[in-house]
Amino acid sequence: MTITVNGIAIDASRWPNSEVAAVRELLRQRAVSVGILSPDIGDDGLISTAIERLLTDEVSVPSPTETECRRYYEIHRREFQSGDLVYARHILFQVTPGVSVPKIRARAERALAELLARPDRFAEMAGELSNCPSGKQGGNLGQIGRGDTVPEFEQALFRLDAQGILRHLVKTRHGFHIVAVDQSVPGKPLPFEVVRDQIAERLKTAVEARALRQYVSILAGKAEIAGADILGAQTPLVQ
């Protein structure tokens, strides 16, 4: 089926699914309408940069309050412990200046789907695909403690239910990661004051994801879209 957004046809074969393709085109058109992007630009990298700027300009993300942070801490105390250790592996799909972020993500999503079906291929695919030196060791990162990695990666590793190959990509400042947690060793509880900033960042990330989904839904409600249902869609562009 042909996908169109406000009368413009889209080649959905370049993207993981029709919803991703439609959301990207919707955001591209919005960037053009507000003067961030010239309508004749077709370069994926420039379009991605314009979309990032659009979302920064138009999506407001409030900071969590002290009360919200404390409530989260009380509910998730077991997640905030010193001395926690995990043994993990990963495959990194690195994002560098000028590359097409949607293409990198799509490649990582395809690899993740294959590994969820064939987890025995992790080491082989790490050697073939990972942009991290650990790929030469099957993606093995060895023993990792809290504070050893960037916050986004740490949050995924130390989730209470993190075990085996995680079913979703982990996005960090370095790119997209396929992550496998092989073993978790719990430590001792940390006081709220020590983890307050970490909790605030976690809550802000969740609020940002909801705000992005709402923003896209509002744009979609005002647009003429055929061939894709993006109202409330959990697409990678707005996760």
C-alpha positions in Angstrom: 0.0 0.0 0.0 1.2 3.5 -0.9 1.9 5.7 2.1 1.2 9.4 1.8 1.4 12.3 4.2 -0.5 15.4 3.2 -0.4 14.2 -0.4 3.3 13.4 -0.5 4.2 9.7 -1.3 6.8 8.0 0.8 9.2 5.1 0.1 8.6 3.1 3.2 11.0 0.4 2.2 13.9 2.5 3.6 12.5 2.4 7.1 11.7 -0.4 9.7 7.9 0.0 9.1 5.2 2.3 7.6 4.6 4.1 10.9 8.3 5.2 11.2 8.3 6.4 7.6 5.1 8.4 8.1 6.2 10.0 11.3 9.5 11.0 9.8 7.8 12.6 6.8 5.3 14.3 9.1 8.1 15.8 11.2 10.0 16.8 8.1 7.0 18.7 6.8 6.6 20.4 10.1 10.3 21.5 10.1 9.8 22.9 6.6 6.6 24.8 7.7 8.4 26.5 10.6 11.4 27.5 8.5 13.9 25.1 10.1 14.4 23.1 6.9 14.3 24.0 3.2 11.7 22.0 1.3 14.2 21.0 -1.4 16.7 19.3 1.0 16.7 15.5 0.6 19.8 14.6 2.5 18.9 12.2 5.4 21.5 13.6 7.7 20.3 17.2 7.3 16.7 16.2 7.7 17.5 14.3 10.9 19.3 17.3 12.3 16.4 19.6 11.4 13.9 17.1 13.1 16.1 17.1 16.3 16.0 20.9 16.4 12.3 20.9 15.8 11.6 18.6 18.7 13.9 20.6 20.9 12.1 23.8 20.0 8.5 22.6 20.2 8.4 19.8 22.8 8.5 21.1 26.3 9.8 18.7 29.0 9.4 19.9 32.6 11.9 18.8 35.2 10.6 16.4 37.9 9.8 17.7 41.3 11.4 16.7 44.6 8.2 14.9 45.6 8.1 13.0 42.3 11.7 11.9 42.7 11.2 10.7 46.3 8.0 8.8 45.4 9.9 7.0 42.6 12.8 6.2 45.0 10.4 4.7 47.6 8.8 2.5 44.9 12.1 1.4 43.3 14.5 1.2 46.2 15.9 -2.1 45.1 17.2 -0.5 41.9 19.5 1.9 43.8 22.2 0.0 45.5 26.0 0.3 45.8 28.2 -2.5 44.8 25.7 -3.8 42.2 27.5 -5.7 39.5 26.4 -7.2 36.1 28.2 -9.3 33.6 27.1 -8.2 30.1 27.7 -8.2 26.4 26.7 -5.7 23.7 26.7 -4.9 20.0 27.2 -1.2 19.3 25.7 0.5 16.2 27.6 3.8 16.4 26.0 7.1 15.5 28.6 9.5 14.0 28.1 13.0 12.5 26.5 12.9 9.1 25.1 9.4 9.3 21.4 8.6 8.9 20.2 7.9 12.4 17.0 6.1 11.2 19.0 3.9 8.9 21.4 3.0 11.8 18.4 2.2 14.0 16.7 0.1 11.4 19.9 -1.9 10.9 20.1 -2.5 14.7 16.4 -3.4 14.9 16.9 -6.1 12.2 19.9 -7.5 14.0 18.0 -7.6 17.3 15.1 -9.4 15.8 17.5 -12.0 14.4 19.3 -12.4 17.7 16.0 -12.8 19.7 15.3 -15.7 17.3 18.9 -17.0 17.4 20.6 -15.9 20.6 23.5 -18.4 19.9 24.7 -16.1 17.1 25.4 -13.2 19.5 29.2 -13.6 19.5 29.3 -14.1 15.7 27.2 -11.0 15.0 29.1 -8.9 17.5 32.3 -9.7 15.6 30.6 -8.7 12.3 28.5 -5.7 13.3 29.7 -4.0 16.5 31.6 -0.7 16.3 33.0 -1.4 19.8 36.4 -3.1 20.3 34.6 -5.6 22.4 33.1 -7.1 19.2 36.4 -9.0 18.8 35.5 -10.8 22.1 32.0 -11.6 21.1 30.7 -8.3 22.6 31.8 -9.3 26.1 32.1 -6.3 28.5 33.0 -8.3 31.5 32.1 -7.1 35.0 30.4 -3.7 35.1 29.5 -1.7 38.2 27.4 1.4 38.7 29.1 4.5 37.4 31.2 2.5 34.9 29.1 3.4 31.9 27.0 6.3 30.6 23.7 6.7 32.5 21.5 5.5 29.7 23.4 2.2 29.4 23.6 1.8 33.1 19.8 2.1 33.5 19.2 -0.7 31.1 21.8 -3.0 32.7 20.6 -2.6 36.2 16.9 -2.9 35.7 15.4 -5.5 38.0 14.1 -7.6 35.1 17.2 -7.3 32.9 18.3 -10.8 32.0 19.4 -12.3 28.8 19.1 -10.4 25.5 17.1 -7.3 26.2 14.1 -7.1 23.8 14.6 -3.4 23.0 17.5 -1.4 21.7 19.3 0.7 24.3 20.0 4.2 23.0 23.0 6.2 24.3 25.0 9.2 23.2 27.2 6.6 21.4 24.5 5.0 19.3 22.2 2.0 19.5 23.1 -1.1 21.6 21.9 -4.6 21.5 22.5 -5.7 25.1 22.6 -9.1 26.8 22.8 -9.3 30.7 24.3 -12.6 31.7 24.5 -12.3 35.4 23.4 -9.7 38.1 25.0 -9.4 41.6 23.0 -7.1 43.9 24.7 -4.7 46.4 23.6 -2.5 49.3 20.8 0.2 49.3 21.9 3.8 48.6 20.2 6.8 50.3 17.9 9.1 48.3 20.4 12.1 48.4 23.0 10.0 46.6 20.7 9.0 43.7 18.4 12.0 43.5 20.0 13.4 40.2 20.0 9.9 38.6 16.2 9.5 39.4 15.5 13.0 38.1 17.2 12.2 34.8 15.3 8.9 34.6 11.9 10.6 35.2 12.7 13.3 32.7 13.5 10.8 30.0 10.1 9.1 30.6 8.3 12.4 30.5 10.1 13.3 27.3 9.0 10.1 25.6 5.4 10.8 26.5 5.6 14.4 25.3 7.1 13.3 22.0 4.3 10.8 21.4 1.7 13.4 22.3 3.3 16.0 20.0 3.4 13.5 17.0 -0.3 12.6 17.7 -1.3 16.2 17.6 0.5 16.7 14.3 -1.0 13.5 12.9 -4.5 14.6 13.9 -4.2 17.7 11.7 -2.6 15.8 8.8 -4.0 13.7 5.9 -2.2 10.3 6.2 -2.9 7.2 4.2 -1.4 3.8 4.5 -0.1 4.2 8.1 -1.7 4.6 11.5 0.5 6.7 13.6 -2.0 8.1 16.1 -0.4 6.9 19.4 2.0 4.7 17.5 5.0 3.5 19.5 7.4 4.2 16.7 11.2 4.4 17.2 11.2 8.1 16.4 9.1 8.9 19.4 10.2 6.3 22.0 
